[in-house]
Amino acid sequence: MPRNASTAAVPTTAQALGSLLKSARDIMRKDKGLNGDLDRLPLLTWIMFLKFLDDLERQREEEALLAGVKFRPAIEPPYRWRDWAARADGVTGDELLAFINKEETVRPDGRFGAGLFAYLRRLTRANGDDRRDVIATVFKGVDNRMKSGYLLRDVINKVAGIHFTSSEELHTLGALYESMLREMRDAAGDSGEFYTPRSVVRLMVAVTDPRLGETVLDPACGTGGFLVETYNHLAEQVQTVADRKTLQTRSLFGCEPKSLPFLLCQMNLLLHGLDAPQVDHGNALRHRLTEIGEKDRVDLILTNPPFGGEEEKGIQGNFPEDKRTAETALLFLQLIMRKLRRQTRAGFSPARAAVVVPNGTLFGDGVCARIKEELLKEFNLHTIVRLPNGVFAPYTSIPTNLLFFDRSGPTREVWYYEQPLPEGRKNYTKTQPLQFEEFAACLAWWRQREENERAWKVPAEELLASGCNLDRKNPRGREDITHLPPEELVESILDKERRISEILNTIKGLLAVKP
């Protein structure tokens, strides 16, 4: 049966796609080379990545033919998906593993040449088409860990049933892929990767309101949550072909040095409609701060930079001598301040940023205080949203905050908004996370600000006089007194001890670099 006839029969429903992906993952569980979702999801991702590219190439080839222009594929035969993967009875077993993994091997066309990954890693840009650079960069950090070429063929055959040219199926697959990313994030929690909850991402995008024509950056983009949400926000503003070109080529930028999240970010953005993601596969902190000029600056930065980590001396040397520190959160905060466009463009708002920071950043002194002094004097730190306990569960119980600042001038006053826990809840958990709808009161307050039981403001002069301590408690808040059963009281004490230990570790890191 012709391939088109067989694939056309597959319904493009969430149930069918979910079943297909579940079958692929079940097959991977049988392979001895894979260990958990941290191995399985990346493998499934690079396979889908190549299928997606081939479907996109077919579509563009047809468009070029209709337009009467020459088409040059990003991937040449016999390395295209259609050449080695499309046929269910195609190359398999040890022959398939050799073709994918080895530097040189017998290709599907019978000739001797580079293996698949070796070929993809050597691709370079041609005729202004940056897809080749994207492909080469992605596959520099990809390995095939499956030991069985027969099981790998079974997985490939499952992915062959996905139609990446169907907008309906792409939308459904994007949602399914996000659910798999959440599973991978849960598995990655012990490795120190704290991923931003979707509800928090949506809030930050909603209140900063990216506009088409602005440049948006996430310098620590991970798997692309902020970039995807921003893309969806901007896509609603597209009305013309020119608008679409602006969205696709001049709007979204990211940076992610780790290979696994970089690969997942690329696929995440591709599935949501960005044709050629512009994500830098390097450390955003690697450039000297003084060398960042106006041409390197952007209109909006949305990010959750890593915190609690330490950067090497070479990276610290890129920052002013009196503001050098090993603490990644403080280095990223300086980078973000430097990367915001200084001159407001006609028709647009002043450059602005929304940043997730731990509590330690609010009360830290020494280097931390000097950075906050610059923030208050050179930027308008207009809002701090204080998030409740457990928002980042299960990754960390460290309390977190959202900083919102812009280039409209020095800070006159800082508004604080304390996001409450739902009635009767003590914290959030993995199974009961924060929902976007819970920010309804915050969003309503944002548009028409008044002091209330959850919102208050502090003059900038008072904050500067206090040594730039931004850790301000709600003046109208009250501690609820509850009498817990003994077993719950013990667990509550243990949880507080764990939090105190984490906070002390953060403080130790800050003190270690205090002059």
N, C-alpha and C positions, 0 to 999 in steps of 0.2 A: 504494500500500500504506500502511495506517495506520502512523504513526511507532512505536507500541508494538510492532507486529508485526515491523518491520524491526530495531529495536534489540534485541529479545528474542533474536534469532538469534545475536547476537555472544557468543561464549564468554567468560566472565569468568576468563581464565587469564593468567598472567604473560606467556606468549608472545604472546597476542592483544593485550594492552594494550601490551606492549613494541613490537610491530609497528606498532600504531596511532600511538603517540607518535613512533616513528622516522619514519613516513610524514609526520607533521605537521612534524617538524624538517627533513626533506628538502625539503618544499615551501617552508619559510621560507628555505632556503639559496638558492633561486632569486630571492629578492626583493633588489633593490639597496639597499633602505633599512636592511637588517640587516647587522651586522658581527660575526660570531662568536657564541658561546654567551652572552656577556654581554648581547647584544641579543635573541637568540632565546628564551632561557629565561624572562625577564620577560614577553615577549609571550605565550608559551604559558601562563604562570602566570595572567595576568589573564583570559585566555579561559576557562581551567578554573575560575577563581574564580567567574565569572558563571554558568557551567553548574552548578557545585556549589550556588550559592545558589538557583538556580531549582529544582533537584531537592529541596533542603531545604524550600523554600517550598511546593512541591506536597505534600510529605509532611505538613507542619504544617497546611496547609489542609484536608487530608483528616481529620486528627486533630481539628481544630476543628469540622468538620462533624459528625463522629460524637459529639462532646461537646456539640453544640448551642450553641457559643459563636461570637461574631463573630470573623472573622479579618481582620487588616489586614496586607497584604503589605509587606515592607521596600522592594520596588521596585514601582512602579505601572506599568500598561500605558501606552504601548507599549514600555517599556524593559526588560521582562523578557526573559530568554533565549528563552522560547517565542514571544514576539511578533516578534522580528527575526532570530533565529539558528537556530531549530529546523528550519525547512524547508530542505532541501538546495538548492532552487531559489529561495530567498528573495533579499532585497536583496543586491546584489553590485556589484563594480566601483567606479567613482567615487561612485555613490550610497551604497554601504556606507561608504566612507572619509569622506564628508561627514557621514553620520549619526553616526559614531563621533567624529570629530575636531572638527567645527565647534561654535562656541558656539550658533549657531542654524541650523536646517536643516529640510528636509522630513522628517518622521518616517515610520516604516513605515505608520502609519495614514492617511497622506496629509495630515495637518495640519502647520502650521508651528509649530516649537517648539525647545526646547533640544536640542543634540546629546547623545549618550549620556554621554560623559565629563563634560560640563558639568552634566548632570542629576545624575549620581552624586556629583559633588563637592559639590553643594548639599544633599544629604540631611542631615536632622537627626533626633535621637532623638524618638520618639513613643511614648506610652503605656508608658514604661519599657522599651521594646525598644531595646537598644543596638546591634543589628545595623546600623542606619542610620549610626550614628557610625562603626562599623568600616568600612563600605563607603566613606563619604565620605573618611575618613582615608587609606584605601588608595589611592583614585583621585586624591588630591591629588598623589601622586608618580608617577603612571603616564602614559606617553605611548604612542601607537601609531606606531611607526616604519616600518611596512610601507608601501611605495609602491604596491603593486598590490592593489587591492580584490578582484581575481579570485583571486589567490593567498591572500588573507586569508579569503575565503569557503571555499576548499578546506581551510584549516587549521581553521576553525570547524566544517565538516562532519565532520572527523576527530574533534574533541573531542566532538561530539554523540553519538558512539558509546560514550562512557564513562557507566556507571551509578553515580552518586554516592549512590544509595539502597541499593546492594548492599554489605553489610558485607564480603563476600568480595572484591569488586572494590576497595573502598576500601583494604583491607589491602594488596592487591597493588599498587595504584597508589601508596600511601604509600611502599612499598619502592622502586618505580621512580623516584618523585620524588626520594627521597634520593640515588639514583645520579646523577640529573641535577644535583642540588645539588653533589655532589662534583666533577662536571665543571666546573660554573660556578666553584667555589672554585679549581680548578686554573687556570682562565683569569684569575681575579682576583688571583692571587698577586703579580703585579708591582705591584698598586695598594696593597700594604701591608696587605691584609686577611688575618690569620692565623686560620684556622678550626680549632677544636679537634677533634682526631681522635676518632672515635666511641668508641674503646677507653678514652681518658682520661675522656670524659664519663661512660661507664658506671661506671668505677671511682669517680669522685667522687660519683655518685648512690648507688652501692651502699654506700659506707662512711658517708655522712651519713644514709642511710635516711630519706627524707621520709615523714611519716605523714599520713594523711588528717585534715584539720582544721587542719593547719599552712599558713601562707602562705609561698610560695616565690617568690623574685625573682631574675631575671638582669638587672642594670642595663645590660648591654652584650650583648644577646641575639643579635645578628646574624641568622642564618636560623633560630634557635630550637632548636638542638641540645640544650641543657640542658633547655629547657622540654618538649620532646617526650619525652626520656628520663624526666624526672620525671613527666610525665603517664602514661606507660606503667607506671611504678613505683606510682603512686597508684591507677591503674585496677584493679590486682590486689587492692586493699583494699576496693573498692566492693561492698557487699552489699545495700543498700536504695536506694529512690528518693531518700531524703534524702541518702545518701552520694553519689549521682550528682550531685545539685544542688550539694553542697559542692565536689565536684571541678570541676564546670563553671563555677561562679560565684565561689568564694571561695578558690581554691588557688594559681593560677599567674599571675604578673605579669612583664612584661618591659619593656624600654626599648630603642629602636633609632632613632636620628635619621636614618640614611641611607635614602633612599627604596627603593633596590633590595633590600637585605636585609630591610627592613621588610615589603615586599610578599611576599617569599619566605617570611619567618617566618609571616605570616598564613596563607598557603596550606599551609605545612608543618603547622601546628597544626590547621587545619581538616581536612586529610586524615587526621590521626591521631586525630580524634574530638573535639577541643575546639570547641564550637559557636560561641562568640563570644570569640575571644582578646582578652585585656586587655593589649595592648602599647602603651605610650606612645611616640608618634612624636616624641620630643624628646630633647635631651641630658640624661642623668641627672644631670649635674653642674651644671645650671642653677640649682638651688635653693641658698640659703644653708644651710650646714651647721647653723648655730644654730637655724634655723627647723624642723628636722626633729624632731618630737616623737614620743611613744610611739604615737600613732595612726597614724603613718606608717611604723612599724617592722614588720619581718617576722620569721618564725621561722627561715628558712633562705635563704642566698644562695649560689648556684652560678654561677660566672662565669669567663670568660677576658677580662678587660678589655684594651682596646688598649694597647700599650706602644710606646715609641719616638716617639710623636707629641707635639705641643705644643698646649696649650690657650691661648686668648686671655686677655688681662688681665682682662676682665669675668668670666670663669669663675673665674680664680684668686682674684678678690676675694671669692668665696663661702666661702673657707676661712680658718682662723685665720692671723693675720699671720705667725706663726713657722713655719707649715707650708705656705706658698704655694710652688707650683712649677709649671712648664709641663709637666712629665712626667705624661702621662695615667695611667700605672700607679699612681703615688703618689697622685694625686687620687682615683682610684677606690678605692684601698685605704682612704683616709680615709672616703669615702662608705659603703663596706661596713661599716666599724666603727660608724659612726653609725646605720646603718639596722637593726642587729640589736636585736631586742626586749630590753629590760633586765630585765623581770620574767618569770620562768619561769612558764608557765601550768600549772595542775594537770593531771597526766596526760601532759605532754609534756616532752621534753628541753629543756635550755637552748638559746637561740637560737645558731645556728652558721653557719659559712661555709666554703666550699672555693673557693680562688682560684688561678688560674694566674698566676705571676709570672716575669719574667726573672731571670737571675742577678744583674744589677745591683741589683735591689731587696734582695738578701741582703747585699751588701757595701757598699752606698752609705752615705755619711755626711751631715753637714749636716742638711737638711730630712728626708732619707730616714731618718737615724738617729733623729730626734725622733719620727717617725711609728712606727718600730719600738719605740721605748721605750714609747710609749703602748700599743702592741699587747701588749707583754710584761707591763706593769704592770696594765692594765685588762681584758685578755682572757687566756684560756687558749690560748696557741699550743702545742697539744699535739703536732702532727706536721708535719714537712716531708718530702714525697716528692721525691727528686731524680731527675728523668727523664733517660734517656740521650740521647746525641746523635742528631739526625735525626728526633725524634718529630714535629716540625712541618715536616719536609721536604714539599714543596719550597719552602715559604714563607720559612723562616728557619732558619739553623743555630745561632742563639743558644740556649744551654742554658736550660732552663726547669725550674721547680719548682712543686709544689702545696702551698699553705699551708692547713692545717686549724686553725681556732680557734673558740672558743665563749665564751659569757657565764657560764661556771661559776665564774669567779674569776680572780685573777692567775696567770700562768704560774709553775709550780714547776720544770718541766723540759721540754725539747723533745726529742721523739723524731725521729730522722732515719732514713729508709729509702731506700737507694740501689737503684733499679730497674736490674737489669743488662740488657745486651744479650744476645740469644741466643748460644749457643756458636758461635764461628766468624764472627760478624758484627762489622763495624766501626761500622756505623751503620744507621739506618733510611732508607728511600727512599720515593719516591712509589709505586713498584710493590711494595715490600715494607714496608708500614707496621707499626706496633706493633699486636699483636692483644690483645684483652681477656684471652684465656686466659693470656697471659704474666704477668698480675697475680695468678695463683693463689697464689703464695707470699706475695705482699704481703697479700692478703686473709686468708690463714690466719694470718699474723703479726699482723695488725690486731686480731684477736679475742683473741689470747693473746701478749702482747708479751714478748719476751726479746731481749737483745743477742746478735747473731750477726755473721757476716761481712758482712751487708748492713744491719744495724740497730744503732744506737747512740743514746745520749742524752747531753744536755748540760744542766747545771743553769742555770736562768734567771739566777742571780747571776753566773755566769761570762760569759754573753752580755751582760748589762748592763755588766759591768766592761770588756768589750772594745769599748765604744762601739756596742753593739748590732749587731756584725758576725755575721750568721747564716750566713755562707758557711763552714760547717764540713765538712772533708773526712772521709772514712771512716777512722777510726784503724786499721782492720784491712785497709784496701785496699792493693793493690799495683799498680804499673804493669807491665803485660806488655811485655816487651822482644821485639820482632820485627824481623827483618831483611827489609825490603821490597825488591823489584826497583826499579831506578833510576826507571822511569817512574811506579810507584806512590808512591815516596818523594816525587817532585816534586809529584804531585797532592795528596798528604797535606799537604805544606808549604803549597801554595797554598790549600788548604781552611782550614788553621789561620790563615793570614794573613787570609783573608776573615772568619773568626770574630773574630779580634783587632780588625779594623777595625770590625766591628759593635759589639763590646763597648766600644771606645774612643769611638764615637759616643754610646753610651748614657751613658758616664761624663761626656763633655763636656756633655751635656744636664743632668746632675745638678749638675756644677760651675758651670754658668751661673747657677743659682739659689741656689748656696750663699752664705750671708751672709758 
